[in-house]
């Protein structure tokens, strides 16, 4: 997944939370590979997972939210590796302090100060906006070559990630149908993107669709 992306609507936002994955770390005894971590709080969910998910859909779609007050929902990938973006070394593609830039861009997007590029999984930053954010907040240069590595879509990888979640949720009981509808919508968009541009899609190929500042 890219370093930061914003949900198109509340249902897609719930899907972001429901689809959190993490790599097993040395602190997890006996753990290997990829762990599913719905909402990053699965050990503390006090009811069946399907009920919890339904509550999420109901809450974030509540009409009690004003249009201006509805929460912005987004995903962050703090640990994007160079080897996951065409490189050959297992190191962070960027630095830990770059998280400040992703969060700053999110804040500015929430306030309508920057636009975004629309993709099948949500909205991603435009290069010029991130370049300015990095200059102001880190501060350091942010080359376009790094932006392209971080925000290019490796479509097959994203599709595989969605499939992991679908397969797992099909095994759970009473999971809301809406989560599978969101996954299907995203898969259709990603497949269309792949058919048009190939398995690796650079962000400039998506620039035609977006949200103005």
Biotite code that builds the C-alpha atoms (Angstrom):
import biotite.structure as struc

atoms = struc.array([
    struc.Atom([0.000, 0.000, 0.000], chain_id="A", res_id=1, res_name="UNK", atom_name="CA", element="C"),
    struc.Atom([1.141, 3.607, -0.491], chain_id="A", res_id=2, res_name="UNK", atom_name="CA", element="C"),
    struc.Atom([2.371, 5.622, 2.502], chain_id="A", res_id=3, res_name="UNK", atom_name="CA", element="C"),
    struc.Atom([-0.960, 7.434, 2.840], chain_id="A", res_id=4, res_name="UNK", atom_name="CA", element="C"),
    struc.Atom([-4.382, 7.195, 1.195], chain_id="A", res_id=5, res_name="UNK", atom_name="CA", element="C"),
    struc.Atom([-7.807, 8.628, 2.053], chain_id="A", res_id=6, res_name="UNK", atom_name="CA", element="C"),
    struc.Atom([-11.082, 6.724, 1.916], chain_id="A", res_id=7, res_name="UNK", atom_name="CA", element="C"),
    struc.Atom([-13.596, 7.825, -0.724], chain_id="A", res_id=8, res_name="UNK", atom_name="CA", element="C"),
    struc.Atom([-16.514, 7.488, 1.679], chain_id="A", res_id=9, res_name="UNK", atom_name="CA", element="C"),
    struc.Atom([-17.325, 6.099, 5.154], chain_id="A", res_id=10, res_name="UNK", atom_name="CA", element="C"),
    struc.Atom([-17.764, 2.515, 3.930], chain_id="A", res_id=11, res_name="UNK", atom_name="CA", element="C"),
    struc.Atom([-14.339, 2.574, 2.306], chain_id="A", res_id=12, res_name="UNK", atom_name="CA", element="C"),
    struc.Atom([-13.002, 4.040, 5.540], chain_id="A", res_id=13, res_name="UNK", atom_name="CA", element="C"),
    struc.Atom([-14.389, 1.144, 7.547], chain_id="A", res_id=14, res_name="UNK", atom_name="CA", element="C"),
    struc.Atom([-12.737, -1.195, 5.037], chain_id="A", res_id=15, res_name="UNK", atom_name="CA", element="C"),
    struc.Atom([-9.375, 0.487, 5.672], chain_id="A", res_id=16, res_name="UNK", atom_name="CA", element="C"),
    struc.Atom([-9.692, -0.197, 9.399], chain_id="A", res_id=17, res_name="UNK", atom_name="CA", element="C"),
    struc.Atom([-10.972, -3.719, 8.844], chain_id="A", res_id=18, res_name="UNK", atom_name="CA", element="C"),
    struc.Atom([-8.080, -4.506, 6.496], chain_id="A", res_id=19, res_name="UNK", atom_name="CA", element="C"),
    struc.Atom([-5.044, -3.636, 8.601], chain_id="A", res_id=20, res_name="UNK", atom_name="CA", element="C"),
    struc.Atom([-2.169, -6.053, 8.111], chain_id="A", res_id=21, res_name="UNK", atom_name="CA", element="C"),
    struc.Atom([1.176, -6.135, 9.852], chain_id="A", res_id=22, res_name="UNK", atom_name="CA", element="C"),
    struc.Atom([4.355, -8.103, 9.358], chain_id="A", res_id=23, res_name="UNK", atom_name="CA", element="C"),
    struc.Atom([5.267, -10.375, 12.225], chain_id="A", res_id=24, res_name="UNK", atom_name="CA", element="C"),
    struc.Atom([8.047, -8.910, 14.351], chain_id="A", res_id=25, res_name="UNK", atom_name="CA", element="C"),
    struc.Atom([10.715, -10.324, 16.617], chain_id="A", res_id=26, res_name="UNK", atom_name="CA", element="C"),
    struc.Atom([8.583, -9.401, 19.634], chain_id="A", res_id=27, res_name="UNK", atom_name="CA", element="C"),
    struc.Atom([5.855, -11.838, 18.588], chain_id="A", res_id=28, res_name="UNK", atom_name="CA", element="C"),
    struc.Atom([7.107, -15.229, 19.724], chain_id="A", res_id=29, res_name="UNK", atom_name="CA", element="C"),
    struc.Atom([6.510, -17.903, 17.117], chain_id="A", res_id=30, res_name="UNK", atom_name="CA", element="C"),
    struc.Atom([4.822, -15.513, 14.680], chain_id="A", res_id=31, res_name="UNK", atom_name="CA", element="C"),
    struc.Atom([5.758, -15.570, 11.029], chain_id="A", res_id=32, res_name="UNK", atom_name="CA", element="C"),
    struc.Atom([4.671, -13.790, 7.865], chain_id="A", res_id=33, res_name="UNK", atom_name="CA", element="C"),
    struc.Atom([1.671, -11.460, 7.798], chain_id="A", res_id=34, res_name="UNK", atom_name="CA", element="C"),
    struc.Atom([-0.746, -10.898, 10.668], chain_id="A", res_id=35, res_name="UNK", atom_name="CA", element="C"),
    struc.Atom([-4.270, -9.564, 10.244], chain_id="A", res_id=36, res_name="UNK", atom_name="CA", element="C"),
    struc.Atom([-5.002, -6.805, 12.756], chain_id="A", res_id=37, res_name="UNK", atom_name="CA", element="C"),
    struc.Atom([-8.547, -5.467, 12.174], chain_id="A", res_id=38, res_name="UNK", atom_name="CA", element="C"),
    struc.Atom([-8.757, -1.919, 13.518], chain_id="A", res_id=39, res_name="UNK", atom_name="CA", element="C"),
    struc.Atom([-5.408, -2.610, 15.231], chain_id="A", res_id=40, res_name="UNK", atom_name="CA", element="C"),
    struc.Atom([-7.396, -3.642, 18.330], chain_id="A", res_id=41, res_name="UNK", atom_name="CA", element="C"),
    struc.Atom([-8.684, -7.142, 17.568], chain_id="A", res_id=42, res_name="UNK", atom_name="CA", element="C"),
    struc.Atom([-7.737, -8.516, 21.033], chain_id="A", res_id=43, res_name="UNK", atom_name="CA", element="C"),
    struc.Atom([-9.981, -5.884, 22.622], chain_id="A", res_id=44, res_name="UNK", atom_name="CA", element="C"),
    struc.Atom([-13.128, -6.204, 20.493], chain_id="A", res_id=45, res_name="UNK", atom_name="CA", element="C"),
    struc.Atom([-15.817, -7.048, 23.090], chain_id="A", res_id=46, res_name="UNK", atom_name="CA", element="C"),
    struc.Atom([-18.283, -8.781, 20.764], chain_id="A", res_id=47, res_name="UNK", atom_name="CA", element="C"),
    struc.Atom([-18.340, -10.944, 17.619], chain_id="A", res_id=48, res_name="UNK", atom_name="CA", element="C"),
    struc.Atom([-16.285, -9.383, 14.824], chain_id="A", res_id=49, res_name="UNK", atom_name="CA", element="C"),
    struc.Atom([-19.315, -9.145, 12.515], chain_id="A", res_id=50, res_name="UNK", atom_name="CA", element="C"),
    struc.Atom([-21.261, -7.148, 15.112], chain_id="A", res_id=51, res_name="UNK", atom_name="CA", element="C"),
    struc.Atom([-18.312, -4.836, 15.654], chain_id="A", res_id=52, res_name="UNK", atom_name="CA", element="C"),
    struc.Atom([-17.962, -4.218, 11.932], chain_id="A", res_id=53, res_name="UNK", atom_name="CA", element="C"),
    struc.Atom([-21.679, -3.528, 11.564], chain_id="A", res_id=54, res_name="UNK", atom_name="CA", element="C"),
    struc.Atom([-21.409, -0.962, 14.357], chain_id="A", res_id=55, res_name="UNK", atom_name="CA", element="C"),
    struc.Atom([-18.558, 0.715, 12.465], chain_id="A", res_id=56, res_name="UNK", atom_name="CA", element="C"),
    struc.Atom([-20.634, 0.981, 9.291], chain_id="A", res_id=57, res_name="UNK", atom_name="CA", element="C"),
    struc.Atom([-23.601, 2.395, 11.216], chain_id="A", res_id=58, res_name="UNK", atom_name="CA", element="C"),
    struc.Atom([-21.531, 4.873, 13.208], chain_id="A", res_id=59, res_name="UNK", atom_name="CA", element="C"),
    struc.Atom([-19.495, 6.388, 10.396], chain_id="A", res_id=60, res_name="UNK", atom_name="CA", element="C"),
    struc.Atom([-22.562, 6.661, 8.144], chain_id="A", res_id=61, res_name="UNK", atom_name="CA", element="C"),
    struc.Atom([-24.638, 8.334, 10.863], chain_id="A", res_id=62, res_name="UNK", atom_name="CA", element="C"),
    struc.Atom([-26.725, 11.282, 9.716], chain_id="A", res_id=63, res_name="UNK", atom_name="CA", element="C"),
    struc.Atom([-25.831, 12.989, 12.977], chain_id="A", res_id=64, res_name="UNK", atom_name="CA", element="C"),
    struc.Atom([-22.513, 13.942, 11.395], chain_id="A", res_id=65, res_name="UNK", atom_name="CA", element="C"),
    struc.Atom([-22.630, 17.213, 9.514], chain_id="A", res_id=66, res_name="UNK", atom_name="CA", element="C"),
    struc.Atom([-20.958, 17.227, 6.129], chain_id="A", res_id=67, res_name="UNK", atom_name="CA", element="C"),
    struc.Atom([-18.147, 19.347, 7.540], chain_id="A", res_id=68, res_name="UNK", atom_name="CA", element="C"),
    struc.Atom([-17.878, 17.314, 10.731], chain_id="A", res_id=69, res_name="UNK", atom_name="CA", element="C"),
    struc.Atom([-17.719, 13.828, 9.241], chain_id="A", res_id=70, res_name="UNK", atom_name="CA", element="C"),
    struc.Atom([-14.357, 12.244, 10.119], chain_id="A", res_id=71, res_name="UNK", atom_name="CA", element="C"),
    struc.Atom([-11.761, 11.893, 7.409], chain_id="A", res_id=72, res_name="UNK", atom_name="CA", element="C"),
    struc.Atom([-10.697, 8.234, 7.287], chain_id="A", res_id=73, res_name="UNK", atom_name="CA", element="C"),
    struc.Atom([-7.319, 7.222, 5.955], chain_id="A", res_id=74, res_name="UNK", atom_name="CA", element="C"),
    struc.Atom([-4.672, 4.532, 5.872], chain_id="A", res_id=75, res_name="UNK", atom_name="CA", element="C"),
    struc.Atom([-0.972, 4.914, 6.639], chain_id="A", res_id=76, res_name="UNK", atom_name="CA", element="C"),
    struc.Atom([1.841, 2.564, 5.717], chain_id="A", res_id=77, res_name="UNK", atom_name="CA", element="C"),
    struc.Atom([4.723, 3.480, 7.996], chain_id="A", res_id=78, res_name="UNK", atom_name="CA", element="C"),
    struc.Atom([6.918, 0.598, 6.871], chain_id="A", res_id=79, res_name="UNK", atom_name="CA", element="C"),
    struc.Atom([7.035, 0.670, 3.075], chain_id="A", res_id=80, res_name="UNK", atom_name="CA", element="C"),
    struc.Atom([10.226, -1.099, 1.997], chain_id="A", res_id=81, res_name="UNK", atom_name="CA", element="C"),
    struc.Atom([12.434, -0.435, -1.011], chain_id="A", res_id=82, res_name="UNK", atom_name="CA", element="C"),
    struc.Atom([12.241, -4.107, -2.032], chain_id="A", res_id=83, res_name="UNK", atom_name="CA", element="C"),
    struc.Atom([8.440, -3.766, -2.265], chain_id="A", res_id=84, res_name="UNK", atom_name="CA", element="C"),
    struc.Atom([8.787, -1.011, -4.850], chain_id="A", res_id=85, res_name="UNK", atom_name="CA", element="C"),
    struc.Atom([11.156, -2.471, -7.404], chain_id="A", res_id=86, res_name="UNK", atom_name="CA", element="C"),
    struc.Atom([14.314, -2.128, -5.307], chain_id="A", res_id=87, res_name="UNK", atom_name="CA", element="C"),
    struc.Atom([16.580, -4.923, -4.108], chain_id="A", res_id=88, res_name="UNK", atom_name="CA", element="C"),
    struc.Atom([17.264, -3.931, -0.488], chain_id="A", res_id=89, res_name="UNK", atom_name="CA", element="C"),
    struc.Atom([15.111, -4.516, 2.577], chain_id="A", res_id=90, res_name="UNK", atom_name="CA", element="C"),
    struc.Atom([15.135, -1.030, 4.042], chain_id="A", res_id=91, res_name="UNK", atom_name="CA", element="C"),
    struc.Atom([12.582, 1.694, 4.605], chain_id="A", res_id=92, res_name="UNK", atom_name="CA", element="C"),
    struc.Atom([11.709, 3.665, 1.502], chain_id="A", res_id=93, res_name="UNK", atom_name="CA", element="C"),
    struc.Atom([12.163, 6.954, 3.294], chain_id="A", res_id=94, res_name="UNK", atom_name="CA", element="C"),
    struc.Atom([12.656, 7.730, 6.991], chain_id="A", res_id=95, res_name="UNK", atom_name="CA", element="C"),
    struc.Atom([10.588, 7.369, 10.148], chain_id="A", res_id=96, res_name="UNK", atom_name="CA", element="C"),
    struc.Atom([10.318, 11.137, 10.457], chain_id="A", res_id=97, res_name="UNK", atom_name="CA", element="C"),
    struc.Atom([8.514, 11.219, 7.093], chain_id="A", res_id=98, res_name="UNK", atom_name="CA", element="C"),
    struc.Atom([5.359, 10.207, 8.988], chain_id="A", res_id=99, res_name="UNK", atom_name="CA", element="C"),
    struc.Atom([5.104, 13.865, 9.973], chain_id="A", res_id=100, res_name="UNK", atom_name="CA", element="C"),
    struc.Atom([4.688, 14.726, 6.301], chain_id="A", res_id=101, res_name="UNK", atom_name="CA", element="C"),
    struc.Atom([1.963, 12.131, 5.714], chain_id="A", res_id=102, res_name="UNK", atom_name="CA", element="C"),
    struc.Atom([-0.003, 13.419, 8.705], chain_id="A", res_id=103, res_name="UNK", atom_name="CA", element="C"),
    struc.Atom([0.474, 17.055, 7.706], chain_id="A", res_id=104, res_name="UNK", atom_name="CA", element="C"),
    struc.Atom([-0.797, 16.313, 4.211], chain_id="A", res_id=105, res_name="UNK", atom_name="CA", element="C"),
    struc.Atom([-3.837, 14.567, 5.741], chain_id="A", res_id=106, res_name="UNK", atom_name="CA", element="C"),
    struc.Atom([-4.590, 17.603, 7.878], chain_id="A", res_id=107, res_name="UNK", atom_name="CA", element="C"),
    struc.Atom([-4.349, 19.935, 4.888], chain_id="A", res_id=108, res_name="UNK", atom_name="CA", element="C"),
    struc.Atom([-6.508, 17.632, 2.781], chain_id="A", res_id=109, res_name="UNK", atom_name="CA", element="C"),
    struc.Atom([-9.129, 17.543, 5.544], chain_id="A", res_id=110, res_name="UNK", atom_name="CA", element="C"),
    struc.Atom([-9.261, 21.348, 5.500], chain_id="A", res_id=111, res_name="UNK", atom_name="CA", element="C"),
    struc.Atom([-9.414, 21.597, 1.704], chain_id="A", res_id=112, res_name="UNK", atom_name="CA", element="C"),
    struc.Atom([-5.967, 23.185, 1.453], chain_id="A", res_id=113, res_name="UNK", atom_name="CA", element="C"),
    struc.Atom([-4.610, 20.564, -0.988], chain_id="A", res_id=114, res_name="UNK", atom_name="CA", element="C"),
    struc.Atom([-6.181, 18.380, -3.647], chain_id="A", res_id=115, res_name="UNK", atom_name="CA", element="C"),
    struc.Atom([-5.633, 14.692, -4.362], chain_id="A", res_id=116, res_name="UNK", atom_name="CA", element="C"),
    struc.Atom([-5.506, 12.049, -7.070], chain_id="A", res_id=117, res_name="UNK", atom_name="CA", element="C"),
    struc.Atom([-8.397, 9.604, -7.191], chain_id="A", res_id=118, res_name="UNK", atom_name="CA", element="C"),
    struc.Atom([-7.577, 5.879, -7.326], chain_id="A", res_id=119, res_name="UNK", atom_name="CA", element="C"),
    struc.Atom([-9.629, 2.676, -6.909], chain_id="A", res_id=120, res_name="UNK", atom_name="CA", element="C"),
    struc.Atom([-8.639, 2.441, -3.236], chain_id="A", res_id=121, res_name="UNK", atom_name="CA", element="C"),
    struc.Atom([-8.970, 6.119, -2.341], chain_id="A", res_id=122, res_name="UNK", atom_name="CA", element="C"),
    struc.Atom([-7.242, 9.467, -2.749], chain_id="A", res_id=123, res_name="UNK", atom_name="CA", element="C"),
    struc.Atom([-3.451, 9.903, -2.776], chain_id="A", res_id=124, res_name="UNK", atom_name="CA", element="C"),
    struc.Atom([-1.359, 13.098, -2.607], chain_id="A", res_id=125, res_name="UNK", atom_name="CA", element="C"),
    struc.Atom([-0.137, 15.062, -5.590], chain_id="A", res_id=126, res_name="UNK", atom_name="CA", element="C"),
    struc.Atom([3.626, 15.417, -5.899], chain_id="A", res_id=127, res_name="UNK", atom_name="CA", element="C"),
    struc.Atom([3.817, 19.207, -5.702], chain_id="A", res_id=128, res_name="UNK", atom_name="CA", element="C"),
    struc.Atom([1.790, 19.274, -2.483], chain_id="A", res_id=129, res_name="UNK", atom_name="CA", element="C"),
    struc.Atom([3.990, 16.662, -0.812], chain_id="A", res_id=130, res_name="UNK", atom_name="CA", element="C"),
    struc.Atom([7.151, 18.367, -1.997], chain_id="A", res_id=131, res_name="UNK", atom_name="CA", element="C"),
    struc.Atom([5.990, 21.545, -0.234], chain_id="A", res_id=132, res_name="UNK", atom_name="CA", element="C"),
    struc.Atom([5.023, 19.652, 2.911], chain_id="A", res_id=133, res_name="UNK", atom_name="CA", element="C"),
    struc.Atom([8.402, 17.915, 3.125], chain_id="A", res_id=134, res_name="UNK", atom_name="CA", element="C"),
    struc.Atom([10.171, 21.240, 2.645], chain_id="A", res_id=135, res_name="UNK", atom_name="CA", element="C"),
    struc.Atom([8.190, 22.871, 5.446], chain_id="A", res_id=136, res_name="UNK", atom_name="CA", element="C"),
    struc.Atom([7.787, 20.077, 7.969], chain_id="A", res_id=137, res_name="UNK", atom_name="CA", element="C"),
    struc.Atom([10.786, 17.735, 7.915], chain_id="A", res_id=138, res_name="UNK", atom_name="CA", element="C"),
    struc.Atom([12.555, 19.728, 6.316], chain_id="A", res_id=139, res_name="UNK", atom_name="CA", element="C"),
    struc.Atom([14.256, 18.070, 3.374], chain_id="A", res_id=140, res_name="UNK", atom_name="CA", element="C"),
    struc.Atom([14.013, 17.646, -0.374], chain_id="A", res_id=141, res_name="UNK", atom_name="CA", element="C"),
    struc.Atom([11.474, 15.175, -1.672], chain_id="A", res_id=142, res_name="UNK", atom_name="CA", element="C"),
    struc.Atom([12.503, 14.040, -5.179], chain_id="A", res_id=143, res_name="UNK", atom_name="CA", element="C"),
    struc.Atom([9.894, 13.001, -7.717], chain_id="A", res_id=144, res_name="UNK", atom_name="CA", element="C"),
    struc.Atom([11.722, 9.680, -8.159], chain_id="A", res_id=145, res_name="UNK", atom_name="CA", element="C"),
    struc.Atom([10.985, 8.823, -4.495], chain_id="A", res_id=146, res_name="UNK", atom_name="CA", element="C"),
    struc.Atom([7.363, 9.936, -4.861], chain_id="A", res_id=147, res_name="UNK", atom_name="CA", element="C"),
    struc.Atom([6.938, 7.657, -7.881], chain_id="A", res_id=148, res_name="UNK", atom_name="CA", element="C"),
    struc.Atom([8.395, 4.714, -5.982], chain_id="A", res_id=149, res_name="UNK", atom_name="CA", element="C"),
    struc.Atom([6.183, 5.294, -2.975], chain_id="A", res_id=150, res_name="UNK", atom_name="CA", element="C"),
    struc.Atom([2.930, 6.028, -4.774], chain_id="A", res_id=151, res_name="UNK", atom_name="CA", element="C"),
    struc.Atom([3.081, 3.818, -7.866], chain_id="A", res_id=152, res_name="UNK", atom_name="CA", element="C"),
    struc.Atom([0.428, 1.112, -7.735], chain_id="A", res_id=153, res_name="UNK", atom_name="CA", element="C"),
    struc.Atom([1.742, -2.451, -7.808], chain_id="A", res_id=154, res_name="UNK", atom_name="CA", element="C"),
    struc.Atom([-1.717, -3.661, -8.724], chain_id="A", res_id=155, res_name="UNK", atom_name="CA", element="C"),
    struc.Atom([-1.211, -7.406, -8.278], chain_id="A", res_id=156, res_name="UNK", atom_name="CA", element="C"),
    struc.Atom([0.141, -6.846, -4.752], chain_id="A", res_id=157, res_name="UNK", atom_name="CA", element="C"),
    struc.Atom([-2.864, -4.746, -3.755], chain_id="A", res_id=158, res_name="UNK", atom_name="CA", element="C"),
    struc.Atom([-5.259, -7.292, -5.250], chain_id="A", res_id=159, res_name="UNK", atom_name="CA", element="C"),
    struc.Atom([-3.518, -10.060, -3.298], chain_id="A", res_id=160, res_name="UNK", atom_name="CA", element="C"),
    struc.Atom([-3.806, -8.020, -0.126], chain_id="A", res_id=161, res_name="UNK", atom_name="CA", element="C"),
    struc.Atom([-7.551, -7.587, -0.642], chain_id="A", res_id=162, res_name="UNK", atom_name="CA", element="C"),
    struc.Atom([-7.890, -11.316, -1.307], chain_id="A", res_id=163, res_name="UNK", atom_name="CA", element="C"),
    struc.Atom([-6.248, -12.145, 2.040], chain_id="A", res_id=164, res_name="UNK", atom_name="CA", element="C"),
    struc.Atom([-8.927, -10.126, 3.784], chain_id="A", res_id=165, res_name="UNK", atom_name="CA", element="C"),
    struc.Atom([-11.802, -11.504, 1.723], chain_id="A", res_id=166, res_name="UNK", atom_name="CA", element="C"),
    struc.Atom([-10.774, -15.099, 2.333], chain_id="A", res_id=167, res_name="UNK", atom_name="CA", element="C"),
    struc.Atom([-10.437, -14.494, 6.070], chain_id="A", res_id=168, res_name="UNK", atom_name="CA", element="C"),
    struc.Atom([-13.752, -12.679, 6.461], chain_id="A", res_id=169, res_name="UNK", atom_name="CA", element="C"),
    struc.Atom([-15.611, -15.351, 4.512], chain_id="A", res_id=170, res_name="UNK", atom_name="CA", element="C"),
    struc.Atom([-14.612, -17.738, 7.309], chain_id="A", res_id=171, res_name="UNK", atom_name="CA", element="C"),
    struc.Atom([-16.060, -15.496, 10.024], chain_id="A", res_id=172, res_name="UNK", atom_name="CA", element="C"),
    struc.Atom([-19.737, -15.477, 10.975], chain_id="A", res_id=173, res_name="UNK", atom_name="CA", element="C"),
    struc.Atom([-22.252, -12.724, 10.223], chain_id="A", res_id=174, res_name="UNK", atom_name="CA", element="C"),
    struc.Atom([-19.799, -10.402, 8.504], chain_id="A", res_id=175, res_name="UNK", atom_name="CA", element="C"),
    struc.Atom([-21.732, -7.512, 6.893], chain_id="A", res_id=176, res_name="UNK", atom_name="CA", element="C"),
    struc.Atom([-22.150, -7.924, 3.129], chain_id="A", res_id=177, res_name="UNK", atom_name="CA", element="C"),
    struc.Atom([-21.042, -4.330, 2.665], chain_id="A", res_id=178, res_name="UNK", atom_name="CA", element="C"),
    struc.Atom([-17.382, -5.154, 3.322], chain_id="A", res_id=179, res_name="UNK", atom_name="CA", element="C"),
    struc.Atom([-17.365, -7.623, 0.422], chain_id="A", res_id=180, res_name="UNK", atom_name="CA", element="C"),
    struc.Atom([-19.092, -5.069, -1.806], chain_id="A", res_id=181, res_name="UNK", atom_name="CA", element="C"),
    struc.Atom([-16.336, -2.550, -1.040], chain_id="A", res_id=182, res_name="UNK", atom_name="CA", element="C"),
    struc.Atom([-13.638, -5.123, -1.776], chain_id="A", res_id=183, res_name="UNK", atom_name="CA", element="C"),
    struc.Atom([-15.344, -6.039, -5.055], chain_id="A", res_id=184, res_name="UNK", atom_name="CA", element="C"),
    struc.Atom([-15.623, -2.397, -6.072], chain_id="A", res_id=185, res_name="UNK", atom_name="CA", element="C"),
    struc.Atom([-11.936, -1.854, -5.394], chain_id="A", res_id=186, res_name="UNK", atom_name="CA", element="C"),
    struc.Atom([-10.931, -5.015, -7.253], chain_id="A", res_id=187, res_name="UNK", atom_name="CA", element="C"),
    struc.Atom([-12.905, -3.991, -10.337], chain_id="A", res_id=188, res_name="UNK", atom_name="CA", element="C"),
    struc.Atom([-11.224, -0.602, -10.344], chain_id="A", res_id=189, res_name="UNK", atom_name="CA", element="C"),
    struc.Atom([-7.777, -2.110, -9.902], chain_id="A", res_id=190, res_name="UNK", atom_name="CA", element="C"),
    struc.Atom([-8.326, -4.663, -12.667], chain_id="A", res_id=191, res_name="UNK", atom_name="CA", element="C"),
    struc.Atom([-9.445, -1.887, -15.021], chain_id="A", res_id=192, res_name="UNK", atom_name="CA", element="C"),
    struc.Atom([-6.352, 0.092, -14.074], chain_id="A", res_id=193, res_name="UNK", atom_name="CA", element="C"),
    struc.Atom([-4.133, -2.894, -14.821], chain_id="A", res_id=194, res_name="UNK", atom_name="CA", element="C"),
    struc.Atom([-5.803, -3.538, -18.177], chain_id="A", res_id=195, res_name="UNK", atom_name="CA", element="C"),
    struc.Atom([-5.239, 0.064, -19.186], chain_id="A", res_id=196, res_name="UNK", atom_name="CA", element="C"),
    struc.Atom([-1.750, 0.724, -17.812], chain_id="A", res_id=197, res_name="UNK", atom_name="CA", element="C"),
    struc.Atom([-0.191, -2.626, -16.878], chain_id="A", res_id=198, res_name="UNK", atom_name="CA", element="C"),
    struc.Atom([0.679, -4.143, -13.479], chain_id="A", res_id=199, res_name="UNK", atom_name="CA", element="C"),
    struc.Atom([2.680, -1.127, -12.226], chain_id="A", res_id=200, res_name="UNK", atom_name="CA", element="C"),
    struc.Atom([0.905, 2.209, -12.522], chain_id="A", res_id=201, res_name="UNK", atom_name="CA", element="C"),
    struc.Atom([2.769, 5.454, -11.838], chain_id="A", res_id=202, res_name="UNK", atom_name="CA", element="C"),
    struc.Atom([0.814, 8.254, -10.163], chain_id="A", res_id=203, res_name="UNK", atom_name="CA", element="C"),
    struc.Atom([1.107, 10.586, -13.157], chain_id="A", res_id=204, res_name="UNK", atom_name="CA", element="C"),
    struc.Atom([-1.088, 8.149, -15.122], chain_id="A", res_id=205, res_name="UNK", atom_name="CA", element="C"),
    struc.Atom([-3.842, 8.781, -12.554], chain_id="A", res_id=206, res_name="UNK", atom_name="CA", element="C"),
    struc.Atom([-3.578, 12.572, -12.577], chain_id="A", res_id=207, res_name="UNK", atom_name="CA", element="C"),
    struc.Atom([-6.673, 13.039, -14.739], chain_id="A", res_id=208, res_name="UNK", atom_name="CA", element="C"),
    struc.Atom([-8.996, 12.156, -11.883], chain_id="A", res_id=209, res_name="UNK", atom_name="CA", element="C"),
    struc.Atom([-8.866, 13.878, -8.572], chain_id="A", res_id=210, res_name="UNK", atom_name="CA", element="C"),
    struc.Atom([-10.126, 16.354, -6.024], chain_id="A", res_id=211, res_name="UNK", atom_name="CA", element="C"),
    struc.Atom([-9.240, 20.033, -6.492], chain_id="A", res_id=212, res_name="UNK", atom_name="CA", element="C"),
    struc.Atom([-7.918, 21.995, -3.542], chain_id="A", res_id=213, res_name="UNK", atom_name="CA", element="C"),
])
